[in-house]
Amino acid sequence: DMLKGGQGNAAQSQAAGALFEACANNPENQAGLFHAGGMPHMVELLKRTDQPDLQAKAAQAIAAACAQNRDNRKEVLQAGGVAGLVGLLSSKHAITQENAANALANIVKRKSEKKPAELPEGDEDDAAHEQHSGSADGGSADGGNRSDEQSSSNRGAGQAELNKQGGMAALMNLIQSGAPRVREAAAVAIANAMENHPENRDAFQKADGVEKMLGLLKTGDPLAQENATTALWNAMVDNEKSRVDLIKHHGMPLLIQQLMAGTSIGQELAAGAIWKSCANDTSIKADVRPAIPALVNLLRTGSTTAREQAAGALRSACVNSAPNKMELNRVNGISALVDVMRTGSLRAREQAGAALANACANSSENQKAARHANAIQVLVELVQQPGTPPDMLECSVAAIRNLCVNCPDNQVELARCGGVQSLLMFLRADTRPQLLEYTVGALWKACTHCESNRAVVLSHGVRNIEALAADESLSPEIRRCAAGLIKALQPADEEAAAGVGP
């Protein structure tokens, strides 16, 4: 009642302050405020231009009330609160700017909608396929302000309204001109506004947001740097122009600095941003190389998600880059990847398998290091394990394939581990096409210098393989690998007469 019109300014200010204290980190009280119908009254207080202190306290209370409560966010939106908060971003008072930015950050945030990384495809090099970089879209961070998921009907409404009211531009101005705590709060709001929202990413990029956020990453305190890294990560999702801007404005060294010296969350975010920035781009492999030691350290010491992001970054860094593969070997990164495949989360193990495949393609030194780290045994166990997710299976089989290319010792090790028998299980009509391609390729490369592997395949029979080679409904790569396997299974004298080889 003290919030309603007719009450004195002092009473309303006291009520707003009390509501902030009650709602801060208290979901139960946030829900109570909603049921009491308090949010529209707080939005009205934002209009009190004659009482800047009251506006600041109202914005602070709205931030607390919306932190974990989607109903309050919806109420603020319906009452026109976003426009009022955006207006407060131009206040002369830093505390008002900070409170308004915090409120906007909580109103627009949404729970990460996680989706699996894209599966890599084979390279055109038939000697040793490398996997493409994949995607880092394992879910976007939100600057430490994680929340419950908004309802599907309201999801993204706050983000759209923020941009409509000019909030993205106003927040980015504060990144350059605001006080330290204001810049920190603005970075969180910008990061949250871009999560799963292409229009806001475009607005960020067109307003030179990458350059401005790199300035905060360079000069801010550790928490501000963490929030800036989150924003850069979200900005590069499905936005090639922002990725180009990052390289253009020399952002890679700043991300590497964050990777080496940032907070634990900042290091995780930096690894993810590096992954995004170098995925499928051969032009910046040298820029990424200094990050490899820190990425390997993150594989060994980071959180569950940090290990996934580090493995993904290494996966991208090693595609078609012999120097990066050598650097990974120098810092014992192969054994670190194998350790993640043993003990990491499902997503981390998948990315580590893809990274191992890329690192060992056309690299005899990494093939040797992987064998010494017992990688083949680990990969075979993943293939044999019931319930291994399809994406992980594909990465594991691709790694087996690349480990065996022109490497007799690894082919023998695969035979010792019973790997060929496990691979033969996937020569079925219902096998996913990508897994089938990797499987036939792995069997082919495993048989080029190992009689034991040939014997196992021959005992299984070649009819299925011949059928694959002749099936025009399959991809050219599957048919090519099947034909190569058939030739590799021929006796040495017949193969020589045919003039073929692996």
RODO-2510 file (C-alpha; in nm, 4 decimals, decimal comma):
residues 502
     n   res          X          Y          Z
     1     d     0,0000     0,0000     0,0000
     2     m     0,2888     0,2381     0,0721
     3     l     0,3821     0,2211    -0,2994
     4     k     0,0483     0,3535    -0,4217
     5     g    -0,0132     0,7092    -0,5304
     6     g    -0,1113     0,9451    -0,2523
     7     q     0,1557     0,8228    -0,0199
     8     g     0,4406     1,0572     0,0639
     9     n     0,7703     1,0393    -0,1211
    10     a     0,9490     0,9268     0,1924
    11     a     0,6994     0,6441     0,2481
    12     q     0,7271     0,5262    -0,1105
    13     s     1,1072     0,5380    -0,0991
    14     q     1,1052     0,3405     0,2252
    15     a     0,8685     0,0834     0,0760
    16     a     1,0803     0,0397    -0,2373
    17     g     1,3909    -0,0092    -0,0252
    18     a     1,2139    -0,2631     0,1934
    19     l     1,0914    -0,4560    -0,1098
    20     f     1,4440    -0,4705    -0,2473
    21     e     1,5698    -0,6154     0,0798
    22     a     1,2822    -0,8649     0,0922
    23     c     1,3163    -0,9856    -0,2682
    24     a     1,6950    -1,0001    -0,3026
    25     n     1,7850    -1,3685    -0,3531
    26     n     1,4454    -1,4701    -0,2134
    27     p     1,2213    -1,6393    -0,4747
    28     e     0,9407    -1,6841    -0,2209
    29     n     0,9151    -1,3128    -0,1534
    30     q     0,9432    -1,2378    -0,5246
    31     a     0,6383    -1,4583    -0,5806
    32     g     0,4592    -1,2899    -0,2911
    33     l     0,5145    -0,9488    -0,4484
    34     f     0,3623    -1,0706    -0,7733
    35     h     0,0524    -1,2088    -0,6035
    36     a     0,0132    -0,8814    -0,4120
    37     g     0,0050    -0,6913    -0,7415
    38     g     0,3071    -0,4826    -0,6552
    39     m     0,4933    -0,4675    -0,9873
    40     p     0,2719    -0,2145    -1,1713
    41     h     0,3059     0,0251    -0,8771
    42     m     0,6837    -0,0055    -0,8870
    43     v     0,6854     0,0672    -1,2600
    44     e     0,4842     0,3835    -1,1866
    45     l     0,7598     0,5004    -0,9542
    46     l     1,0042     0,4931    -1,2471
    47     k     0,8109     0,7879    -1,3920
    48     r     0,8794     1,0133    -1,0930
    49     t     1,1343     1,2339    -1,2681
    50     d     1,1079     1,4824    -0,9815
    51     q     1,2374     1,2191    -0,7382
    52     p     1,5585     1,0625    -0,8765
    53     d     1,6295     0,8817    -0,5511
    54     l     1,2858     0,7187    -0,5628
    55     q     1,3444     0,6154    -0,9256
    56     a     1,6761     0,4565    -0,8323
    57     k     1,5219     0,2589    -0,5472
    58     a     1,2309     0,1467    -0,7646
    59     a     1,4732     0,0211    -1,0303
    60     q     1,6716    -0,1601    -0,7628
    61     a     1,3585    -0,3274    -0,6285
    62     i     1,2461    -0,4288    -0,9780
    63     a     1,5871    -0,5880    -1,0373
    64     a     1,5534    -0,7961    -0,7209
    65     a     1,1898    -0,8895    -0,7874
    66     c     1,2663    -1,0130    -1,1401
    67     a     1,5814    -1,2066    -1,0591
    68     q     1,4146    -1,5497    -1,0368
    69     n     1,0501    -1,4760    -1,1132
    70     r     0,9175    -1,4799    -1,4698
    71     d     0,5731    -1,3543    -1,3618
    72     n     0,7272    -1,0327    -1,2343
    73     r     0,9214    -0,9926    -1,5589
    74     k     0,5991    -1,0270    -1,7546
    75     e     0,4258    -0,7727    -1,5288
    76     v     0,7041    -0,5199    -1,5858
    77     l     0,6802    -0,5708    -1,9608
    78     q     0,3024    -0,5275    -1,9661
    79     a     0,3251    -0,2140    -1,7526
    80     g     0,5756    -0,0521    -1,9894
    81     g     0,8605    -0,0781    -1,7441
    82     v     1,1313    -0,1429    -2,0036
    83     a     1,0866     0,2035    -2,1550
    84     g     1,1139     0,3609    -1,8105
    85     l     1,4275     0,1683    -1,7254
    86     v     1,5901     0,2496    -2,0584
    87     g     1,5206     0,6150    -1,9855
    88     l     1,7019     0,5866    -1,6533
    89     l     2,0168     0,4675    -1,8310
    90     s     2,0748     0,8323    -1,9297
    91     s     2,0456     0,9544    -1,5702
    92     k     2,3180     1,1774    -1,4305
    93     h     2,3451     0,9489    -1,1295
    94     a     2,5639     0,6392    -1,1537
    95     i     2,3610     0,4451    -0,8959
    96     t     2,0446     0,4991    -1,1013
    97     q     2,2194     0,3817    -1,4180
    98     e     2,3514     0,0732    -1,2397
    99     n     2,0137    -0,0188    -1,0900
   100     a     1,8364     0,0300    -1,4234
   101     a     2,0937    -0,1856    -1,6054
   102     n     2,0619    -0,4568    -1,3418
   103     a     1,6831    -0,4506    -1,3729
   104     l     1,7004    -0,4773    -1,7518
   105     a     1,9500    -0,7636    -1,7239
   106     n     1,7043    -0,9607    -1,5116
   107     i     1,3979    -0,8751    -1,7177
   108     v     1,5488    -0,9904    -2,0483
   109     k     1,7402    -1,2950    -1,9318
   110     r     1,6256    -1,6399    -2,0255
   111     k     1,7437    -1,9845    -1,9386
   112     s     1,9959    -2,1226    -2,1859
   113     e     1,8337    -2,3414    -2,4475
   114     k     2,1068    -2,6005    -2,4834
   115     k     2,1477    -2,7920    -2,8025
   116     p     2,4179    -3,0342    -2,9083
   117     a     2,7162    -2,9211    -3,1043
   118     e     2,7050    -2,9942    -3,4715
   119     l     2,8739    -3,3148    -3,5661
   120     p     3,1914    -3,2856    -3,7707
   121     e     3,2157    -3,4036    -4,1253
   122     g     3,5040    -3,5730    -4,2994
   123     d     3,7719    -3,3749    -4,4773
   124     e     3,8259    -3,4351    -4,8460
   125     d     4,1765    -3,5689    -4,7821
   126     d     4,1358    -3,9443    -4,8304
   127     a     4,4637    -4,0174    -4,6500
   128     a     4,3542    -3,8777    -4,3165
   129     h     4,0212    -3,7066    -4,2726
   130     e     4,0099    -3,4191    -4,0295
   131     q     3,6874    -3,3240    -3,8617
   132     h     3,5430    -2,9814    -3,9061
   133     s     3,5371    -2,7499    -3,6096
   134     g     3,1766    -2,8042    -3,5119
   135     s     2,9851    -2,5575    -3,3037
   136     a     3,0287    -2,4132    -2,9593
   137     d     2,6597    -2,3718    -2,9033
   138     g     2,6501    -2,5779    -2,5928
   139     g     2,4434    -2,3007    -2,4381
   140     s     2,5215    -1,9370    -2,3766
   141     a     2,6324    -1,8056    -2,0419
   142     d     2,4439    -1,5284    -1,8732
   143     g     2,7034    -1,3453    -1,6714
   144     g     2,6285    -1,5312    -1,3518
   145     n     2,2605    -1,4363    -1,3495
   146     r     2,1084    -1,7745    -1,4273
   147     s     1,7310    -1,7902    -1,4003
   148     d     1,4301    -2,0089    -1,4352
   149     e     1,3035    -2,0522    -1,7918
   150     q     1,0476    -1,8077    -1,9199
   151     s     0,7240    -1,9436    -2,0568
   152     s     0,7253    -2,0203    -2,4276
   153     s     0,4665    -1,7490    -2,4952
   154     n     0,6831    -1,4828    -2,3290
   155     r     1,0283    -1,6096    -2,4251
   156     g     1,2302    -1,3335    -2,5872
   157     a     0,9637    -1,0647    -2,5376
   158     g     1,1805    -0,8685    -2,2972
   159     q     1,4764    -0,8851    -2,5332
   160     a     1,2684    -0,7586    -2,8245
   161     e     1,1191    -0,4777    -2,6177
   162     l     1,4636    -0,3695    -2,4995
   163     n     1,5830    -0,3248    -2,8559
   164     k     1,2583    -0,1560    -2,9599
   165     q     1,3030     0,1047    -2,6850
   166     g     1,6638     0,1765    -2,7858
   167     g     1,8035    -0,0123    -2,4898
   168     m     2,0847    -0,1898    -2,6742
   169     a     2,2312     0,1401    -2,7932
   170     a     2,1908     0,3018    -2,4515
   171     l     2,3597     0,0115    -2,2751
   172     m     2,6498     0,0138    -2,5193
   173     n     2,7011     0,3843    -2,4584
   174     l     2,7412     0,3028    -2,0881
   175     i     3,0072     0,0434    -2,1716
   176     q     3,2215     0,3351    -2,2871
   177     s     3,1111     0,6175    -2,0591
   178     g     2,9776     0,4619    -1,7396
   179     a     3,1376     0,4230    -1,3993
   180     p     3,3026     0,0834    -1,3353
   181     r     2,9993    -0,0772    -1,1690
   182     v     2,7686     0,0680    -1,4338
   183     r     2,9822    -0,0790    -1,7119
   184     e     2,9740    -0,4155    -1,5373
   185     a     2,5944    -0,4112    -1,5065
   186     a     2,5520    -0,2933    -1,8658
   187     a     2,7686    -0,5802    -1,9915
   188     v     2,5438    -0,8334    -1,8166
   189     a     2,2322    -0,6750    -1,9654
   190     i     2,3830    -0,6768    -2,3149
   191     a     2,4941    -1,0387    -2,2799
   192     n     2,1502    -1,1480    -2,1647
   193     a     1,9801    -0,9462    -2,4384
   194     m     2,1738    -1,1327    -2,7093
   195     e     2,1193    -1,4854    -2,5804
   196     n     1,9195    -1,6765    -2,8413
   197     h     1,8142    -1,3463    -3,0005
   198     p     1,9553    -1,2837    -3,3512
   199     e     1,8067    -0,9337    -3,3855
   200     n     1,9867    -0,8100    -3,0747
   201     r     2,3108    -0,9687    -3,1929
   202     d     2,2747    -0,7784    -3,5179
   203     a     2,2070    -0,4549    -3,3297
   204     f     2,5158    -0,5160    -3,1161
   205     q     2,7365    -0,5764    -3,4184
   206     k     2,6070    -0,2765    -3,6139
   207     a     2,6751    -0,0479    -3,3162
   208     d     3,0417    -0,1591    -3,3035
   209     g     2,9605    -0,3584    -2,9922
   210     v     3,2554    -0,5938    -3,0272
   211     e     3,5086    -0,3117    -3,0194
   212     k     3,3364    -0,1502    -2,7214
   213     m     3,3170    -0,4762    -2,5291
   214     l     3,6831    -0,5494    -2,5987
   215     g     3,7599    -0,2165    -2,4325
   216     l     3,5856    -0,3398    -2,1171
   217     l     3,7647    -0,6725    -2,1413
   218     k     4,0932    -0,4823    -2,1539
   219     t     4,0350    -0,2357    -1,8695
   220     g     3,7629    -0,3770    -1,6436
   221     d     3,7966    -0,5591    -1,3143
   222     p     3,7767    -0,9423    -1,3120
   223     l     3,3972    -0,9539    -1,2841
   224     a     3,3538    -0,6945    -1,5578
   225     q     3,5904    -0,8933    -1,7779
   226     e     3,3869    -1,2050    -1,7105
   227     n     3,0689    -1,0272    -1,8169
   228     a     3,2365    -0,8812    -2,1255
   229     t     3,3534    -1,2279    -2,2291
   230     t     2,9983    -1,3563    -2,1897
   231     a     2,8734    -1,0804    -2,4176
   232     l     3,1372    -1,1541    -2,6805
   233     w     3,0524    -1,5240    -2,6659
   234     n     2,6816    -1,4594    -2,7159
   235     a     2,7510    -1,2046    -2,9888
   236     m     2,9328    -1,4577    -3,2060
   237     v     2,6570    -1,7194    -3,2057
   238     d     2,5405    -1,7439    -3,5671
   239     n     2,6883    -1,4012    -3,6378
   240     e     2,9886    -1,4143    -3,8659
   241     k     3,0281    -1,0362    -3,8714
   242     s     3,0894    -1,0228    -3,4958
   243     r     3,3482    -1,2976    -3,5264
   244     v     3,5233    -1,1001    -3,7996
   245     d     3,5070    -0,7867    -3,5820
   246     l     3,6722    -0,9742    -3,2955
   247     i     3,9716    -1,0609    -3,5124
   248     k     3,9773    -0,7168    -3,6773
   249     h     4,0001    -0,5411    -3,3405
   250     h     4,2688    -0,7771    -3,2059
   251     g     4,0426    -0,9499    -2,9601
   252     m     4,2165    -1,2874    -2,9617
   253     p     4,5074    -1,1786    -2,7358
   254     l     4,2552    -1,0390    -2,4870
   255     l     4,0618    -1,3668    -2,4840
   256     i     4,3851    -1,5573    -2,4328
   257     q     4,4736    -1,3262    -2,1430
   258     q     4,1322    -1,3982    -1,9910
   259     l     4,1874    -1,7683    -2,0484
   260     m     4,5139    -1,7562    -1,8559
   261     a     4,4333    -1,5107    -1,5762
   262     g     4,0570    -1,4624    -1,5544
   263     t     3,8118    -1,5966    -1,2994
   264     s     3,7186    -1,9631    -1,3290
   265     i     3,3972    -1,8672    -1,5096
   266     g     3,5882    -1,6160    -1,7195
   267     q     3,8324    -1,8846    -1,8284
   268     e     3,5453    -2,1120    -1,9288
   269     l     3,3808    -1,8328    -2,1256
   270     a     3,7080    -1,7357    -2,2931
   271     a     3,7589    -2,0945    -2,4082
   272     g     3,4091    -2,0946    -2,5551
   273     a     3,4647    -1,7598    -2,7274
   274     i     3,7931    -1,8826    -2,8740
   275     w     3,6110    -2,1910    -3,0005
   276     k     3,3468    -1,9758    -3,1669
   277     s     3,5988    -1,7367    -3,3163
   278     c     3,8151    -2,0005    -3,4839
   279     a     3,5536    -2,2557    -3,5890
   280     n     3,5869    -2,3281    -3,9604
   281     d     3,8342    -2,0414    -4,0117
   282     t     4,1823    -2,1365    -4,1227
   283     s     4,3020    -1,7762    -4,1309
   284     i     4,3486    -1,7337    -3,7562
   285     k     4,5123    -2,0627    -3,6598
   286     a     4,8369    -1,8836    -3,5750
   287     d     4,6466    -1,6348    -3,3566
   288     v     4,4974    -1,9223    -3,1584
   289     r     4,8265    -2,1062    -3,1076
   290     p     4,9326    -1,9125    -2,7926
   291     a     4,6075    -2,0274    -2,6281
   292     i     4,6851    -2,3978    -2,6590
   293     p     4,8880    -2,4362    -2,3332
   294     a     4,6140    -2,2620    -2,1336
   295     l     4,3440    -2,4685    -2,3035
   296     v     4,5287    -2,7871    -2,2116
   297     n     4,5592    -2,6659    -1,8533
   298     l     4,1833    -2,6059    -1,8510
   299     l     4,1319    -2,9639    -1,9712
   300     r     4,3177    -3,0814    -1,6621
   301     t     4,1878    -2,8409    -1,3971
   302     g     3,8686    -2,6788    -1,5218
   303     s     3,5063    -2,7357    -1,4371
   304     t     3,2904    -2,9818    -1,6279
   305     t     3,1748    -2,7166    -1,8727
   306     a     3,5199    -2,5585    -1,8976
   307     r     3,6673    -2,8901    -2,0070
   308     e     3,4036    -2,9165    -2,2788
   309     q     3,4766    -2,5645    -2,4058
   310     a     3,8530    -2,6196    -2,3961
   311     a     3,8229    -2,9467    -2,5881
   312     g     3,5998    -2,7753    -2,8447
   313     a     3,8509    -2,4934    -2,8889
   314     l     4,1312    -2,7444    -2,9407
   315     r     3,9108    -2,9314    -3,1849
   316     s     3,8883    -2,6170    -3,3984
   317     a     4,2487    -2,5110    -3,3468
   318     c     4,3866    -2,8364    -3,4857
   319     v     4,1902    -2,8502    -3,8099
   320     n     4,4399    -2,8309    -4,0993
   321     s     4,7092    -2,6731    -3,8805
   322     a     5,0292    -2,8740    -3,8425
   323     p     5,1910    -2,6093    -3,6151
   324     n     4,8952    -2,6184    -3,3759
   325     k     4,9094    -2,9974    -3,3670
   326     m     5,2801    -2,9767    -3,2837
   327     e     5,2103    -2,7251    -3,0069
   328     l     4,9422    -2,9519    -2,8631
   329     n     5,1940    -3,2346    -2,8601
   330     r     5,4608    -3,0165    -2,6976
   331     v     5,2404    -2,9356    -2,3979
   332     n     5,1232    -3,2982    -2,3568
   333     g     4,7769    -3,2110    -2,4780
   334     i     4,7099    -3,5512    -2,6308
   335     s     4,7193    -3,7234    -2,2929
   336     a     4,4966    -3,4477    -2,1495
   337     l     4,2374    -3,5133    -2,4199
   338     v     4,2472    -3,8848    -2,3463
   339     d     4,1956    -3,8120    -1,9759
   340     v     3,8830    -3,6108    -2,0606
   341     m     3,7568    -3,9022    -2,2673
   342     r     3,7955    -4,1226    -1,9612
   343     t     3,6444    -3,8966    -1,6977
   344     g     3,4683    -3,5999    -1,8593
   345     s     3,1001    -3,5324    -1,9092
   346     l     2,9287    -3,6761    -2,2156
   347     r     2,9614    -3,3482    -2,4038
   348     a     3,3236    -3,3002    -2,2999
   349     r     3,4108    -3,6538    -2,4043
   350     e     3,2490    -3,5984    -2,7419
   351     q     3,4504    -3,2813    -2,8035
   352     a     3,7697    -3,4461    -2,6788
   353     g     3,7154    -3,7315    -2,9234
   354     a     3,6721    -3,4861    -3,2101
   355     a     3,9798    -3,2922    -3,0976
   356     l     4,1822    -3,6120    -3,0816
   357     a     4,0679    -3,7051    -3,4334
   358     n     4,1746    -3,3668    -3,5679
   359     a     4,5032    -3,3641    -3,3798
   360     c     4,6049    -3,7053    -3,5130
   361     a     4,5121    -3,6451    -3,8765
   362     n     4,8338    -3,6297    -4,0807
   363     s     5,0416    -3,6216    -3,7614
   364     s     5,2542    -3,9270    -3,6886
   365     e     5,3852    -3,7686    -3,3675
   366     n     5,0340    -3,7240    -3,2289
   367     q     4,9367    -4,0734    -3,3407
   368     k     5,2306    -4,2023    -3,1378
   369     a     5,1463    -3,9851    -2,8364
   370     a     4,7863    -4,1068    -2,8469
   371     r     4,8967    -4,4686    -2,8493
   372     h     5,1246    -4,4098    -2,5503
   373     a     4,8317    -4,2430    -2,3677
   374     n     4,6256    -4,5585    -2,4253
   375     a     4,3825    -4,3676    -2,6449
   376     i     4,2906    -4,6646    -2,8615
   377     q     4,1796    -4,8731    -2,5637
   378     v     3,9706    -4,5823    -2,4354
   379     l     3,8115    -4,5283    -2,7772
   380     v     3,7320    -4,8962    -2,8217
   381     e     3,5700    -4,9093    -2,4780
   382     l     3,3499    -4,6128    -2,5727
   383     v     3,2480    -4,7869    -2,8932
   384     q     3,1714    -5,1090    -2,7044
   385     q     2,9841    -4,9422    -2,4198
   386     p     2,6050    -4,9873    -2,4447
   387     g     2,4163    -4,6610    -2,4647
   388     t     2,7033    -4,4463    -2,5917
   389     p     2,5325    -4,1430    -2,7526
   390     p     2,5409    -4,1410    -3,1334
   391     d     2,7384    -3,8169    -3,1545
   392     m     3,0068    -3,9539    -2,9242
   393     l     3,0177    -4,2768    -3,1227
   394     e     3,0820    -4,0839    -3,4408
   395     c     3,3633    -3,8805    -3,2879
   396     s     3,5197    -4,1926    -3,1339
   397     v     3,5127    -4,3891    -3,4585
   398     a     3,6521    -4,0907    -3,6503
   399     a     3,9381    -4,0761    -3,3997
   400     i     4,0077    -4,4489    -3,4440
   401     r     4,0164    -4,3953    -3,8187
   402     n     4,2683    -4,1101    -3,7995
   403     l     4,4847    -4,2941    -3,5476
   404     c     4,5193    -4,5862    -3,7884
   405     v     4,6003    -4,3991    -4,1095
   406     n     4,9457    -4,5146    -4,2286
   407     c     5,0354    -4,6210    -3,8738
   408     p     5,1039    -4,9969    -3,8459
   409     d     5,1686    -4,9755    -3,4701
   410     n     4,8249    -4,8256    -3,4046
   411     q     4,6605    -5,0793    -3,6325
   412     v     4,8227    -5,3580    -3,4290
   413     e     4,7102    -5,1910    -3,1063
   414     l     4,3549    -5,1755    -3,2386
   415     a     4,3736    -5,5496    -3,3075
   416     r     4,4976    -5,6119    -2,9525
   417     c     4,2016    -5,4186    -2,8121
   418     g     3,9473    -5,6062    -3,0221
   419     g     3,8494    -5,2846    -3,1959
   420     v     3,7746    -5,4270    -3,5390
   421     q     3,5137    -5,6646    -3,3973
   422     s     3,3430    -5,3660    -3,2360
   423     l     3,3486    -5,1630    -3,5559
   424     l     3,1971    -5,4448    -3,7576
   425     m     2,8806    -5,4165    -3,5472
   426     f     2,8003    -5,0888    -3,7257
   427     l     2,8026    -5,2336    -4,0769
   428     r     2,4230    -5,2377    -4,0785
   429     a     2,1582    -5,0784    -4,2933
   430     d     2,0130    -4,8882    -3,9949
   431     t     2,3443    -4,7247    -3,8957
   432     r     2,3441    -4,3460    -3,9223
   433     p     2,5094    -4,2404    -4,2509
   434     q     2,7840    -4,0363    -4,0841
   435     l     2,8714    -4,3173    -3,8435
   436     l     2,8662    -4,5661    -4,1296
   437     e     3,1077    -4,3492    -4,3279
   438     y     3,3483    -4,3209    -4,0361
   439     t     3,3193    -4,6932    -3,9621
   440     v     3,3970    -4,8094    -4,3154
   441     g     3,6829    -4,5603    -4,3288
   442     a     3,8229    -4,6821    -3,9961
   443     l     3,8071    -5,0459    -4,1058
   444     w     3,9813    -4,9583    -4,4307
   445     k     4,2650    -4,7722    -4,2584
   446     a     4,2947    -5,0429    -3,9895
   447     c     4,3552    -5,3124    -4,2522
   448     t     4,6219    -5,1501    -4,4671
   449     h     4,9181    -5,2808    -4,2633
   450     c     4,7714    -5,5342    -4,0208
   451     e     4,7030    -5,8932    -4,1194
   452     s     4,5199    -5,9626    -3,7938
   453     n     4,2637    -5,6933    -3,8682
   454     r     4,2203    -5,8213    -4,2239
   455     a     4,1549    -6,1707    -4,0921
   456     v     3,8831    -6,0465    -3,8572
   457     v     3,7075    -5,8559    -4,1346
   458     l     3,7337    -6,1505    -4,3740
   459     s     3,5914    -6,3876    -4,1140
   460     h     3,2930    -6,1558    -4,0843
   461     g     3,2430    -6,1743    -4,4591
   462     v     3,2766    -5,9169    -4,7351
   463     r     2,9248    -5,9334    -4,8766
   464     n     2,8035    -5,6428    -4,6663
   465     i     3,1054    -5,4386    -4,7698
   466     e     3,0547    -5,5197    -5,1379
   467     a     2,6895    -5,4205    -5,1024
   468     l     2,7931    -5,0842    -4,9558
   469     a     3,0323    -5,0215    -5,2425
   470     a     2,7586    -5,0915    -5,4964
   471     d     2,4721    -4,9082    -5,3250
   472     e     2,4120    -4,5892    -5,5242
   473     s     2,1769    -4,4568    -5,2565
   474     l     2,4727    -4,4132    -5,0203
   475     s     2,7086    -4,1170    -5,0231
   476     p     3,0089    -4,1252    -5,2576
   477     e     3,2406    -4,1220    -4,9548
   478     i     3,0866    -4,4351    -4,8027
   479     r     3,1109    -4,6160    -5,1347
   480     r     3,4708    -4,4995    -5,1863
   481     c     3,5758    -4,6198    -4,8412
   482     a     3,3999    -4,9534    -4,8960
   483     a     3,5847    -5,0000    -5,2250
   484     g     3,9120    -4,9124    -5,0536
   485     l     3,8450    -5,1658    -4,7802
   486     i     3,7720    -5,4396    -5,0341
   487     k     4,1042    -5,3716    -5,2048
   488     a     4,2882    -5,3673    -4,8711
   489     l     4,1482    -5,7132    -4,7963
   490     q     4,2946    -5,8629    -5,1118
   491     p     4,6043    -6,0834    -5,0799
   492     a     4,9275    -5,8891    -5,1311
   493     d     5,0008    -6,0373    -5,4746
   494     e     4,6484    -5,9605    -5,6018
   495     e     4,6672    -5,6053    -5,4668
   496     a     5,0041    -5,5467    -5,6324
   497     a     4,8685    -5,6787    -5,9609
   498     a     4,5733    -5,4439    -5,9342
   499     g     4,8065    -5,1510    -5,8705
   500     v     4,6090    -5,0192    -5,5704
   501     g     4,6992    -4,9147    -5,2212
   502     p     4,5563    -4,7436    -4,9141
***
